[in-house]
Amino acid sequence: MYMHMCLQLVAPWWKMFVGKTDKEQDEGTKQTLAAVEMLEGALRECSKRKPFFGGDNIGYVDAVLGGMVAWMQGTEALCGVELLHTTKTPLLLAWMERFGEMEPAKVVLPKVDRLVEFAKMKRAQRA
């Protein structure tokens, strides 16, 4: 179930990022924000106040969602939408910081500013 929620984040985020019309982008934004809200609830429910979706240790959901950390951090610069907020998604924000501080994540996750630059270039090429 939680894995399905992670996947529900990707398709609408993509629609928000590359939608051809304002209506398509707005729909993607609504669906993305709804998915983020579901993930916040899922983290609250399944972590049982522990640091990760998997509890004390990183689990499968953490690993999959962790691959999207830089994209989630770059969404405001790319789409003008703040996905994560201290009052609306405090658990996801804290989770993202913990995940990003882990040594393996530091090694493999792209730098947000470079990712944003790359994504903007790719979007311009599609236009």
Secondary structure, 3 states (H helix, E strand, C coil): CHHHHHHHHHHHHHHHHHCCCHHHHHHHHHHHHHHHHHHHHHHHHHHCCCCECCECCCCHHHHHHHCCHHHHHHHHHHHCCCCCCCCCCHHHHHHHHHHHHCHHHHHHCCCHHHHHHHHHHHHHHHC
